[in-house]
């Protein structure tokens, strides 16, 4: 199963939606709270090539984008294959 990393911030509805989907799928994921941690935010910006919005989601080393991007993968049926790879 692919490792999923999700950078979140407190009180973020998009973050909550993405984390809920990952939990529902029983995905192996690490949630990194980068909301008030400048170092984690800088790490997120570097890994996502400048993505500033929350969440920023990675499956393995591949940056898939934010919550809407992950939901798009889910609707197209691609998310399960990516997570289980």
N, CA, C and O atoms as CSV, one atom per row, in Angstrom:
chain,resi,resn,atom,element,x,y,z
A,1,UNK,N,N,0.848,-1.182,0.000
A,1,UNK,CA,C,0.000,0.000,0.000
A,1,UNK,C,C,0.895,1.246,0.000
A,1,UNK,O,O,1.862,1.323,0.758
A,2,UNK,N,N,0.568,2.201,-0.842
A,2,UNK,CA,C,1.350,3.435,-0.954
A,2,UNK,C,C,1.153,4.312,0.279
A,2,UNK,O,O,0.053,4.400,0.826
A,3,UNK,N,N,2.217,4.947,0.699
A,3,UNK,CA,C,2.163,5.880,1.831
A,3,UNK,C,C,1.597,7.202,1.342
A,3,UNK,O,O,2.057,7.753,0.342
A,4,UNK,N,N,0.604,7.704,2.044
A,4,UNK,CA,C,-0.004,8.991,1.716
A,4,UNK,C,C,0.431,9.998,2.772
A,4,UNK,O,O,0.391,9.713,3.968
A,5,UNK,N,N,0.845,11.177,2.320
A,5,UNK,CA,C,1.185,12.272,3.218
A,5,UNK,C,C,0.248,13.421,2.907
A,5,UNK,O,O,0.069,13.797,1.748
A,6,UNK,N,N,-0.347,13.976,3.951
A,6,UNK,CA,C,-1.272,15.094,3.765
A,6,UNK,C,C,-0.901,16.209,4.732
A,6,UNK,O,O,-0.874,16.017,5.948
A,7,UNK,N,N,-0.619,17.371,4.172
A,7,UNK,CA,C,-0.323,18.563,4.967
A,7,UNK,C,C,-1.637,19.295,5.221
A,7,UNK,O,O,-2.354,19.644,4.283
A,8,UNK,N,N,-1.945,19.525,6.488
A,8,UNK,CA,C,-3.210,20.135,6.869
A,8,UNK,C,C,-2.977,21.349,7.761
A,8,UNK,O,O,-1.853,21.663,8.153
A,9,UNK,N,N,-4.084,22.015,8.064
A,9,UNK,CA,C,-4.069,23.097,9.060
A,9,UNK,C,C,-5.360,22.987,9.854
A,9,UNK,O,O,-6.347,22.442,9.360
A,10,UNK,N,N,-5.363,23.503,11.088
A,10,UNK,CA,C,-6.564,23.427,11.914
A,10,UNK,C,C,-7.737,24.198,11.293
A,10,UNK,O,O,-7.548,25.183,10.581
A,11,UNK,N,N,-8.926,23.729,11.579
A,11,UNK,CA,C,-10.164,24.391,11.160
A,11,UNK,C,C,-10.299,24.509,9.634
A,11,UNK,O,O,-10.832,25.496,9.128
A,12,UNK,N,N,-9.825,23.522,8.926
A,12,UNK,CA,C,-9.859,23.524,7.457
A,12,UNK,C,C,-10.852,22.461,6.996
A,12,UNK,O,O,-10.608,21.265,7.154
A,13,UNK,N,N,-11.959,22.897,6.435
A,13,UNK,CA,C,-12.970,21.973,5.954
A,13,UNK,C,C,-12.479,21.056,4.844
A,13,UNK,O,O,-12.827,19.876,4.806
A,14,UNK,N,N,-11.672,21.598,3.943
A,14,UNK,CA,C,-11.116,20.778,2.860
A,14,UNK,C,C,-10.185,19.708,3.420
A,14,UNK,O,O,-10.172,18.572,2.946
A,15,UNK,N,N,-9.404,20.084,4.436
A,15,UNK,CA,C,-8.502,19.124,5.089
A,15,UNK,C,C,-9.315,18.007,5.736
A,15,UNK,O,O,-8.996,16.828,5.586
A,16,UNK,N,N,-10.362,18.387,6.454
A,16,UNK,CA,C,-11.210,17.401,7.113
A,16,UNK,C,C,-11.851,16.449,6.119
A,16,UNK,O,O,-11.941,15.248,6.370
A,17,UNK,N,N,-12.295,16.985,4.992
A,17,UNK,CA,C,-12.923,16.151,3.959
A,17,UNK,C,C,-11.922,15.141,3.397
A,17,UNK,O,O,-12.254,13.970,3.207
A,18,UNK,N,N,-10.712,15.594,3.134
A,18,UNK,CA,C,-9.690,14.710,2.577
A,18,UNK,C,C,-9.284,13.632,3.585
A,18,UNK,O,O,-9.169,12.460,3.228
A,19,UNK,N,N,-9.068,14.027,4.837
A,19,UNK,CA,C,-8.689,13.067,5.872
A,19,UNK,C,C,-9.813,12.045,6.076
A,19,UNK,O,O,-9.540,10.859,6.260
A,20,UNK,N,N,-11.051,12.487,6.045
A,20,UNK,CA,C,-12.192,11.569,6.204
A,20,UNK,C,C,-12.209,10.518,5.101
A,20,UNK,O,O,-12.454,9.341,5.366
A,21,UNK,N,N,-11.952,10.937,3.871
A,21,UNK,CA,C,-11.929,9.979,2.761
A,21,UNK,C,C,-10.789,8.979,2.938
A,21,UNK,O,O,-10.970,7.782,2.710
A,22,UNK,N,N,-9.624,9.464,3.340
A,22,UNK,CA,C,-8.494,8.555,3.550
A,22,UNK,C,C,-8.791,7.549,4.659
A,22,UNK,O,O,-8.436,6.375,4.548
A,23,UNK,N,N,-9.435,8.005,5.716
A,23,UNK,CA,C,-9.815,7.086,6.808
A,23,UNK,C,C,-10.835,6.062,6.322
A,23,UNK,O,O,-10.739,4.878,6.643
A,24,UNK,N,N,-11.802,6.523,5.554
A,24,UNK,CA,C,-12.833,5.630,5.016
A,24,UNK,C,C,-12.199,4.533,4.164
A,24,UNK,O,O,-12.652,3.388,4.166
A,25,UNK,N,N,-11.158,4.897,3.446
A,25,UNK,CA,C,-10.475,3.938,2.575
A,25,UNK,C,C,-9.429,3.118,3.318
A,25,UNK,O,O,-8.790,2.243,2.733
A,26,UNK,N,N,-9.253,3.399,4.608
A,26,UNK,CA,C,-8.263,2.718,5.432
A,26,UNK,C,C,-6.863,2.842,4.831
A,26,UNK,O,O,-6.072,1.899,4.851
A,27,UNK,N,N,-6.581,4.027,4.297
A,27,UNK,CA,C,-5.283,4.298,3.693
A,27,UNK,C,C,-4.231,4.495,4.775
A,27,UNK,O,O,-4.525,4.981,5.867
A,28,UNK,N,N,-3.020,4.116,4.459
A,28,UNK,CA,C,-1.878,4.368,5.331
A,28,UNK,C,C,-1.441,5.806,5.074
A,28,UNK,O,O,-0.829,6.090,4.045
A,29,UNK,N,N,-1.749,6.720,6.001
A,29,UNK,CA,C,-1.405,8.116,5.756
A,29,UNK,C,C,-0.809,8.773,6.979
A,29,UNK,O,O,-1.074,8.395,8.120
A,30,UNK,N,N,0.017,9.783,6.691
A,30,UNK,CA,C,0.607,10.621,7.727
A,30,UNK,C,C,0.035,12.013,7.560
A,30,UNK,O,O,0.133,12.608,6.487
A,31,UNK,N,N,-0.557,12.526,8.610
A,31,UNK,CA,C,-1.090,13.881,8.594
A,31,UNK,C,C,-0.079,14.796,9.260
A,31,UNK,O,O,0.321,14.568,10.401
A,32,UNK,N,N,0.334,15.836,8.542
A,32,UNK,CA,C,1.299,16.797,9.059
A,32,UNK,C,C,0.598,18.138,9.207
A,32,UNK,O,O,0.159,18.732,8.222
A,33,UNK,N,N,0.497,18.611,10.448
A,33,UNK,CA,C,-0.124,19.902,10.725
A,33,UNK,C,C,0.902,20.990,10.429
A,33,UNK,O,O,1.845,21.192,11.195
A,34,UNK,N,N,0.712,21.683,9.321
A,34,UNK,CA,C,1.641,22.738,8.902
A,34,UNK,C,C,1.045,24.122,9.076
A,34,UNK,O,O,1.618,25.110,8.616
A,35,UNK,N,N,-0.095,24.200,9.733
A,35,UNK,CA,C,-0.787,25.469,9.879
A,35,UNK,C,C,-0.005,26.537,10.605
A,35,UNK,O,O,0.003,27.693,10.180
A,36,UNK,N,N,0.656,26.177,11.695
A,36,UNK,CA,C,1.375,27.164,12.505
A,36,UNK,C,C,2.853,26.834,12.636
A,36,UNK,O,O,3.552,27.425,13.460
A,37,UNK,N,N,3.333,25.896,11.832
A,37,UNK,CA,C,4.732,25.470,11.890
A,37,UNK,C,C,5.423,25.924,10.609
A,37,UNK,O,O,5.226,25.338,9.545
A,38,UNK,N,N,6.230,26.968,10.723
A,38,UNK,CA,C,6.885,27.549,9.545
A,38,UNK,C,C,7.771,26.537,8.826
A,38,UNK,O,O,7.844,26.541,7.597
A,39,UNK,N,N,8.434,25.680,9.572
A,39,UNK,CA,C,9.299,24.670,8.961
A,39,UNK,C,C,8.511,23.656,8.150
A,39,UNK,O,O,8.901,23.306,7.036
A,40,UNK,N,N,7.401,23.183,8.707
A,40,UNK,CA,C,6.555,22.220,7.984
A,40,UNK,C,C,5.888,22.874,6.777
A,40,UNK,O,O,5.709,22.240,5.737
A,41,UNK,N,N,5.521,24.147,6.923
A,41,UNK,CA,C,4.928,24.863,5.796
A,41,UNK,C,C,5.949,25.026,4.665
A,41,UNK,O,O,5.610,24.866,3.493
A,42,UNK,N,N,7.193,25.343,5.016
A,42,UNK,CA,C,8.260,25.464,4.010
A,42,UNK,C,C,8.498,24.120,3.322
A,42,UNK,O,O,8.708,24.063,2.111
A,43,UNK,N,N,8.464,23.046,4.102
A,43,UNK,CA,C,8.608,21.698,3.538
A,43,UNK,C,C,7.488,21.415,2.543
A,43,UNK,O,O,7.730,20.889,1.456
A,44,UNK,N,N,6.245,21.772,2.928
A,44,UNK,CA,C,5.089,21.574,2.061
A,44,UNK,C,C,5.249,22.372,0.761
A,44,UNK,O,O,5.015,21.849,-0.329
A,45,UNK,N,N,5.644,23.623,0.886
A,45,UNK,CA,C,5.827,24.474,-0.296
A,45,UNK,C,C,6.870,23.898,-1.244
A,45,UNK,O,O,6.686,23.906,-2.461
A,46,UNK,N,N,7.955,23.403,-0.685
A,46,UNK,CA,C,9.015,22.830,-1.520
A,46,UNK,C,C,8.540,21.558,-2.210
A,46,UNK,O,O,8.730,21.392,-3.415
A,47,UNK,N,N,7.923,20.665,-1.450
A,47,UNK,CA,C,7.475,19.392,-2.030
A,47,UNK,C,C,6.391,19.582,-3.083
A,47,UNK,O,O,6.319,18.829,-4.054
A,48,UNK,N,N,5.543,20.600,-2.884
A,48,UNK,CA,C,4.409,20.804,-3.799
A,48,UNK,C,C,4.718,21.817,-4.902
A,48,UNK,O,O,3.819,22.227,-5.636
A,49,UNK,N,N,5.976,22.217,-5.019
A,49,UNK,CA,C,6.375,23.211,-6.023
A,49,UNK,C,C,5.579,24.500,-5.886
A,49,UNK,O,O,5.127,25.077,-6.875
A,50,UNK,N,N,5.415,24.942,-4.637
A,50,UNK,CA,C,4.780,26.229,-4.381
A,50,UNK,C,C,3.318,26.185,-4.010
A,50,UNK,O,O,2.695,27.236,-3.864
A,51,UNK,N,N,2.745,25.000,-3.853
A,51,UNK,CA,C,1.329,24.893,-3.457
A,51,UNK,C,C,1.114,25.466,-2.068
A,51,UNK,O,O,1.666,24.953,-1.095
A,52,UNK,N,N,0.315,26.526,-1.962
A,52,UNK,CA,C,0.123,27.220,-0.690
A,52,UNK,C,C,-1.189,26.881,0.008
A,52,UNK,O,O,-1.336,27.122,1.206
A,53,UNK,N,N,-2.127,26.331,-0.725
A,53,UNK,CA,C,-3.432,26.041,-0.128
A,53,UNK,C,C,-3.383,24.731,0.648
A,53,UNK,O,O,-2.504,23.895,0.435
A,54,UNK,N,N,-4.330,24.575,1.538
A,54,UNK,CA,C,-4.426,23.345,2.330
A,54,UNK,C,C,-5.661,22.581,1.928
A,54,UNK,O,O,-6.697,23.178,1.634
A,55,UNK,N,N,-5.563,21.262,1.912
A,55,UNK,CA,C,-4.385,20.445,2.143
A,55,UNK,C,C,-3.547,20.307,0.884
A,55,UNK,O,O,-3.994,20.641,-0.213
A,56,UNK,N,N,-2.338,19.815,1.053
A,56,UNK,CA,C,-1.498,19.367,-0.049
A,56,UNK,C,C,-1.283,17.881,0.192
A,56,UNK,O,O,-0.883,17.472,1.282
A,57,UNK,N,N,-1.550,17.075,-0.831
A,57,UNK,CA,C,-1.593,15.625,-0.674
A,57,UNK,C,C,-0.586,14.958,-1.612
A,57,UNK,O,O,-0.453,15.318,-2.781
A,58,UNK,N,N,0.114,13.974,-1.053
A,58,UNK,CA,C,1.098,13.205,-1.801
A,58,UNK,C,C,0.786,11.726,-1.631
A,58,UNK,O,O,0.497,11.262,-0.528
A,59,UNK,N,N,0.848,10.997,-2.728
A,59,UNK,CA,C,0.736,9.544,-2.679
A,59,UNK,C,C,2.084,9.017,-3.121
A,59,UNK,O,O,2.481,9.180,-4.275
A,60,UNK,N,N,2.785,8.381,-2.192
A,60,UNK,CA,C,4.185,8.063,-2.416
A,60,UNK,C,C,4.922,9.390,-2.534
A,60,UNK,O,O,4.781,10.259,-1.674
A,61,UNK,N,N,5.695,9.547,-3.579
A,61,UNK,CA,C,6.385,10.816,-3.814
A,61,UNK,C,C,5.643,11.706,-4.804
A,61,UNK,O,O,6.102,12.804,-5.119
A,62,UNK,N,N,4.499,11.240,-5.295
A,62,UNK,CA,C,3.742,11.990,-6.302
A,62,UNK,C,C,2.790,12.988,-5.653
A,62,UNK,O,O,1.961,12.622,-4.821
A,63,UNK,N,N,2.919,14.243,-6.042
A,63,UNK,CA,C,2.028,15.294,-5.552
A,63,UNK,C,C,0.742,15.226,-6.360
A,63,UNK,O,O,0.756,15.399,-7.579
A,64,UNK,N,N,-0.373,14.974,-5.675
A,64,UNK,CA,C,-1.639,14.904,-6.405
A,64,UNK,C,C,-2.438,16.186,-6.298
A,64,UNK,O,O,-3.435,16.344,-7.003
A,65,UNK,N,N,-2.028,17.109,-5.432
A,65,UNK,CA,C,-2.723,18.387,-5.305
A,65,UNK,C,C,-3.476,18.489,-3.996
A,65,UNK,O,O,-3.001,18.042,-2.952
A,66,UNK,N,N,-4.656,19.082,-4.064
A,66,UNK,CA,C,-5.455,19.328,-2.873
A,66,UNK,C,C,-6.653,18.408,-2.767
A,66,UNK,O,O,-6.728,17.379,-3.439
A,67,UNK,N,N,-7.582,18.790,-1.918
A,67,UNK,CA,C,-8.762,17.986,-1.652
A,67,UNK,C,C,-9.606,17.778,-2.912
A,67,UNK,O,O,-10.029,16.658,-3.198
A,68,UNK,N,N,-9.848,18.847,-3.659
A,68,UNK,CA,C,-10.654,18.713,-4.883
A,68,UNK,C,C,-9.991,17.763,-5.874
A,68,UNK,O,O,-10.670,16.993,-6.552
A,69,UNK,N,N,-8.659,17.820,-5.958
A,69,UNK,CA,C,-7.937,16.923,-6.868
A,69,UNK,C,C,-8.084,15.468,-6.429
A,69,UNK,O,O,-8.258,14.578,-7.262
A,70,UNK,N,N,-8.013,15.230,-5.116
A,70,UNK,CA,C,-8.175,13.871,-4.615
A,70,UNK,C,C,-9.603,13.384,-4.849
A,70,UNK,O,O,-9.806,12.221,-5.197
A,71,UNK,N,N,-10.587,14.250,-4.664
A,71,UNK,CA,C,-11.979,13.865,-4.910
A,71,UNK,C,C,-12.203,13.556,-6.395
A,71,UNK,O,O,-12.979,12.664,-6.736
A,72,UNK,N,N,-11.532,14.285,-7.259
A,72,UNK,CA,C,-11.619,14.025,-8.704
A,72,UNK,C,C,-11.063,12.632,-9.017
A,72,UNK,O,O,-11.644,11.889,-9.808
A,73,UNK,N,N,-9.936,12.285,-8.390
A,73,UNK,CA,C,-9.372,10.943,-8.571
A,73,UNK,C,C,-10.330,9.877,-8.049
A,73,UNK,O,O,-10.468,8.813,-8.653
A,74,UNK,N,N,-10.983,10.155,-6.942
A,74,UNK,CA,C,-11.952,9.216,-6.371
A,74,UNK,C,C,-13.130,9.012,-7.330
A,74,UNK,O,O,-13.535,7.877,-7.582
A,75,UNK,N,N,-13.670,10.089,-7.854
A,75,UNK,CA,C,-14.823,9.981,-8.777
A,75,UNK,C,C,-14.455,9.237,-10.054
A,75,UNK,O,O,-15.290,8.536,-10.626
A,76,UNK,N,N,-13.220,9.384,-10.502
A,76,UNK,CA,C,-12.805,8.723,-11.748
A,76,UNK,C,C,-12.372,7.276,-11.522
A,76,UNK,O,O,-12.089,6.552,-12.476
A,77,UNK,N,N,-12.320,6.855,-10.246
A,77,UNK,CA,C,-11.938,5.484,-9.938
A,77,UNK,C,C,-10.441,5.250,-9.889
A,77,UNK,O,O,-10.004,4.103,-9.796
A,78,UNK,N,N,-9.642,6.306,-9.950
A,78,UNK,CA,C,-8.188,6.159,-9.969
A,78,UNK,C,C,-7.558,6.140,-8.578
A,78,UNK,O,O,-6.450,5.629,-8.417
A,79,UNK,N,N,-8.234,6.680,-7.582
A,79,UNK,CA,C,-7.635,6.828,-6.260
A,79,UNK,C,C,-7.302,5.477,-5.630
A,79,UNK,O,O,-6.211,5.309,-5.085
A,80,UNK,N,N,-8.201,4.531,-5.693
A,80,UNK,CA,C,-7.949,3.225,-5.070
A,80,UNK,C,C,-6.692,2.569,-5.637
A,80,UNK,O,O,-5.891,2.004,-4.892
A,81,UNK,N,N,-6.524,2.644,-6.943
A,81,UNK,CA,C,-5.331,2.045,-7.563
A,81,UNK,C,C,-4.062,2.753,-7.108
A,81,UNK,O,O,-3.040,2.105,-6.883
A,82,UNK,N,N,-4.116,4.062,-6.972
A,82,UNK,CA,C,-2.943,4.816,-6.546
A,82,UNK,C,C,-2.584,4.496,-5.095
A,82,UNK,O,O,-1.408,4.349,-4.761
A,83,UNK,N,N,-3.588,4.391,-4.243
A,83,UNK,CA,C,-3.342,4.105,-2.828
A,83,UNK,C,C,-2.835,2.680,-2.631
A,83,UNK,O,O,-1.975,2.434,-1.784
A,84,UNK,N,N,-3.362,1.753,-3.404
A,84,UNK,CA,C,-2.988,0.344,-3.206
A,84,UNK,C,C,-1.703,-0.052,-3.925
A,84,UNK,O,O,-1.235,-1.181,-3.777
A,85,UNK,N,N,-1.134,0.857,-4.693
A,85,UNK,CA,C,0.097,0.529,-5.452
A,85,UNK,C,C,1.281,0.330,-4.539
A,85,UNK,O,O,2.384,0.051,-5.010
